[in-house]
Amino acid sequence: MKLHFFKRNTLSDTNPASVETRIEGLIENFKKNPKSWDEKTMGPAAEIRNSVLNRILGSMESEKKRKLIIRKNISIAASVMLVMGALWLGLNQYGFWKGSEEVIVKTDAHHLKNIVLSDGSIVWLNVNSTLSYPEDFHGDKREVSLLEGEAFFDVKHDAKKPFQVKAGKTLTNVLGTAFNINAYSWLETINVTVSKGKVAVNNEMLLPDQQAEYHKESGEISQKKLMASNVISWMVGKLAFNDQDFKTVASILEKKFNVSIGFAHKSLEGMHFTAQFEQTETLDDILTALTLTTGLNYTTKGNTIVITN
């Protein structure tokens, strides 16, 4: 007699109840149709019985372990997915993983530009200026960068999302206000002037008609009072100087009129001016007005101008 009823595929069913039913059926059939045991051909009965029983029990135990491992893996995977989902929602809420295209706007030497940001804030960009900002603001702040030049910001109030402007090594923080930033790379300072509301420049608080002057070389900030309306007169095409030294005035005129301006004496560079000029006025008109009021003179040779006593 050969034991064919314990084939391996009999125990391969993934349903434990089905496996047990088959085993019970095979045992019941053997009870009803007992066969004589021939130890010569079949081996010792007790040994074979124990071997068969161990195989049955081993197969059943392996099946249970496999099922347990599968259930544990499913549970772990579900937990991981749940945690990742919660993490994604949390990070998404604060602006992480929310892609937003960066927009860069530049102006040339002859044109200004008006920009409306996604939050409703408005920016006026002066000539030869560059502004970088996201298409949409995400997270807990609204951040833009004045990469070059000058801009006036009229910021829409949002107490939950401060508005920040990076310009060189300055960071201007506001909630909702209007202010001007002059950050041309060829100037020695970065000037932030408040038109209305409150502004913090590198933690220095400013009120309307106040200006913070950041000195690039030393990193120091000084403040002064002035008329903000004069500072932002460039928005209506005027050229304005607001208590600026002659060296800075000369730099502005050099860029505007593509000339070179020098001084016969270094002491002349420190003279300060407050003045406004119309867009139609020429370089000669401007220099004549500046020098006559201070008792100075200037000479012109080609594109080179020299300020003298």
C-alpha positions in Angstrom: 0.0 0.0 0.0 1.2 3.5 -0.9 0.2 6.8 0.9 -0.9 8.9 -2.1 -3.5 10.9 -0.2 -1.0 13.3 1.4 0.2 15.0 -1.8 1.8 18.4 -1.2 -0.7 20.2 -3.4 -3.4 19.0 -1.1 -2.1 21.6 1.5 -1.4 24.4 -0.9 -4.9 25.9 -0.7 -4.7 29.3 0.9 -8.0 28.8 2.8 -7.3 27.1 6.2 -10.9 25.8 6.5 -10.6 24.0 3.1 -7.3 22.4 4.2 -8.8 21.1 7.4 -11.9 19.8 5.6 -9.7 17.8 3.2 -7.6 16.3 5.9 -10.7 15.3 7.9 -12.2 13.7 4.8 -9.0 11.7 4.1 -8.8 10.5 7.7 -12.5 9.5 7.7 -12.1 7.6 4.5 -9.1 5.8 5.9 -11.1 4.8 9.0 -13.9 3.4 6.9 -11.6 1.5 4.6 -8.7 0.4 6.7 -5.9 -1.5 5.0 -3.5 -3.9 6.5 -0.1 -2.5 7.3 2.8 -4.2 5.7 5.9 -3.1 7.5 8.2 -4.8 5.0 7.0 -2.6 2.1 5.6 0.4 4.1 8.1 0.6 7.0 7.4 0.8 10.8 3.8 1.9 11.4 4.5 4.1 14.4 7.4 5.9 12.6 5.4 6.5 9.4 2.4 7.7 11.4 4.5 10.2 13.4 6.3 11.4 10.2 3.0 11.9 8.4 1.4 13.7 11.4 4.4 16.0 11.8 4.2 16.9 8.1 0.5 17.7 8.5 1.0 19.8 11.6 4.1 21.5 10.1 2.2 22.4 6.9 -0.7 23.8 8.9 1.7 25.8 11.2 3.5 27.2 8.1 0.2 28.3 6.6 -0.8 30.1 9.8 2.5 31.9 9.9 2.3 32.9 6.3 -1.2 34.3 6.9 0.0 36.1 10.0 2.9 37.7 8.1 0.6 38.8 5.3 -1.9 40.4 7.8 1.0 42.1 9.6 2.4 43.5 6.3 -1.0 44.7 5.2 -1.4 46.4 8.6 2.0 48.0 8.4 1.4 49.2 4.9 -1.9 50.7 5.8 -0.3 52.5 8.8 2.5 53.9 6.7 0.0 55.1 4.1 -2.1 56.7 6.8 0.9 58.5 8.3 2.2 59.7 4.9 -1.3 61.0 4.1 -1.5 63.0 7.3 2.1 64.3 6.7 1.3 65.3 3.2 -1.9 67.1 4.3 0.0 68.9 7.0 2.9 70.0 4.8 0.6 70.9 2.0 -1.3 73.2 4.4 1.9 75.1 5.1 2.9 75.4 1.5 5.4 72.5 1.1 5.2 70.5 -2.1 3.0 73.2 -3.7 4.8 74.1 -6.8 4.5 77.7 -8.0 6.2 79.2 -11.0 8.7 82.0 -10.3 8.0 85.1 -12.4 10.8 87.5 -13.2 9.9 91.0 -14.6 12.5 93.4 -15.9 12.3 97.0 -17.2 14.5 98.8 -19.6 16.1 102.3 -19.4 13.0 104.0 -20.7 9.9 102.3 -19.3 8.2 101.7 -15.9 6.0 98.7 -15.2 3.0 98.0 -13.1 2.5 94.5 -11.6 -0.5 93.1 -9.8 0.5 90.1 -7.5 -1.8 87.1 -6.8 -2.8 88.5 -3.3 -3.9 91.9 -4.8 -0.8 93.8 -3.9 0.5 96.2 -6.5 4.1 96.9 -7.5 5.4 99.8 -9.6 8.8 98.9 -11.1 11.2 101.8 -12.0 13.6 101.8 -15.0 16.4 99.3 -15.2 14.9 97.2 -12.4 14.2 93.5 -11.9 11.6 91.9 -9.6 11.1 88.2 -8.8 7.9 86.8 -7.3 5.8 83.6 -7.3 2.7 83.2 -9.4 0.9 82.3 -6.2 1.7 82.8 -2.6 1.7 79.6 -0.4 2.6 79.0 3.2 2.6 81.5 6.0 4.3 84.4 4.2 4.4 86.4 1.0 7.9 86.8 -0.3 9.3 88.7 -3.3 12.8 89.7 -4.3 13.9 93.1 -5.7 16.9 91.8 -7.6 17.9 95.1 -9.0 16.7 98.7 -9.1 13.8 100.5 -7.5 10.1 99.6 -6.8 7.1 101.0 -4.9 4.9 98.4 -3.1 1.3 98.9 -2.1 0.7 95.8 -0.1 -2.7 94.3 0.6 -3.2 93.8 4.3 -3.1 90.2 5.6 -2.4 89.7 9.3 -1.8 86.0 8.8 0.7 86.3 6.0 3.4 89.0 6.4 4.7 90.5 3.1 8.5 90.3 2.8 10.8 92.0 0.3 14.4 90.8 -0.1 16.8 93.4 -1.6 20.5 92.8 -1.2 21.2 92.1 2.4 18.0 93.8 3.6 14.7 92.2 4.5 11.6 94.4 4.7 8.6 93.0 6.6 5.1 94.4 6.5 1.5 93.3 6.9 -0.2 95.9 4.7 1.3 99.2 3.8 3.0 101.3 1.1 6.7 101.8 0.8 9.5 102.4 -1.7 12.8 100.4 -2.0 15.8 101.8 -3.9 18.3 99.0 -4.3 20.3 99.7 -7.5 23.5 97.7 -7.4 25.7 100.6 -8.4 24.6 102.7 -5.4 26.4 102.5 -2.0 23.2 102.3 -0.1 19.8 100.6 -0.1 17.0 103.0 0.9 13.6 102.0 2.2 11.0 104.8 2.5 7.6 104.5 4.1 4.6 106.2 2.5 1.9 104.8 4.8 1.7 102.1 7.6 4.6 100.5 9.4 7.7 98.8 7.9 10.5 96.8 9.6 13.8 96.8 7.8 16.2 94.3 9.3 14.2 94.7 12.6 14.4 98.6 12.3 10.9 100.0 12.6 9.9 102.8 10.2 6.8 105.1 10.2 5.4 107.2 7.3 7.9 109.8 5.9 10.8 107.9 7.4 13.6 106.4 5.5 16.1 103.6 6.4 19.4 103.8 4.7 21.4 100.5 4.7 25.1 101.0 4.0 26.3 98.1 2.0 30.0 98.3 3.0 29.5 98.6 6.8 26.1 96.9 7.1 24.8 99.7 9.3 21.4 101.2 9.1 20.6 104.9 9.7 17.2 106.7 9.7 16.0 110.1 8.6 12.8 112.1 8.1 11.8 113.2 4.6 8.8 113.6 2.4 7.9 110.2 1.0 6.0 111.9 -1.8 9.2 113.3 -3.2 10.9 109.9 -3.1 8.2 108.2 -5.1 7.8 111.1 -7.7 9.6 108.8 -10.2 6.3 107.1 -10.6 4.9 110.1 -12.4 8.0 110.6 -14.4 9.9 113.0 -12.2 13.6 112.8 -11.2 13.9 113.5 -7.5 16.8 113.8 -5.1 16.0 113.7 -1.4 18.8 114.9 0.9 21.2 112.9 -1.2 24.9 113.6 -1.5 26.4 114.8 -4.7 28.3 111.5 -5.3 25.0 109.6 -5.3 23.3 112.3 -7.4 26.2 112.0 -9.9 25.8 108.2 -10.1 22.1 108.5 -10.8 22.7 111.0 -13.6 25.5 108.9 -15.1 23.0 106.0 -15.4 20.2 108.1 -16.7 22.2 110.0 -19.3 25.0 107.6 -20.1 27.8 110.0 -19.1 30.8 110.0 -16.7 30.8 112.6 -13.9 33.8 113.3 -11.8 34.8 115.9 -9.1 37.8 118.2 -9.1 37.8 118.0 -5.3 36.6 115.0 -3.2 35.1 117.3 -0.7 32.4 118.3 -3.3 31.0 114.7 -3.3 29.6 115.2 0.2 27.3 118.2 -0.7 23.6 117.2 -0.3 20.6 118.0 -2.5 16.9 117.9 -2.4 15.3 118.7 -5.8 12.8 117.6 -8.4 13.1 117.7 -12.2 10.6 117.0 -14.9 11.2 114.1 -17.3 11.7 116.5 -20.2 14.6 118.4 -18.6 18.0 117.8 -20.0 21.2 116.9 -18.2 22.4 120.5 -18.7 19.2 121.8 -17.2 19.7 119.6 -14.1 23.5 120.3 -13.7 22.9 124.0 -14.1 20.3 124.1 -11.4 22.4 122.0 -9.0 25.6 124.0 -9.4 24.1 127.5 -9.5 22.4 126.9 -6.1 25.7 125.9 -4.5 28.2 128.2 -6.2 29.8 125.4 -8.2 30.5 125.0 -11.9 31.0 122.1 -14.3 32.8 121.5 -17.5 31.9 119.1 -20.3 34.2 117.3 -22.7 32.5 114.6 -24.8 30.7 112.3 -22.4 32.9 113.3 -19.4 31.7 116.0 -16.9 33.8 117.4 -14.1 32.3 119.3 -11.2 34.5 122.2 -10.0 34.5 125.1 -7.7 
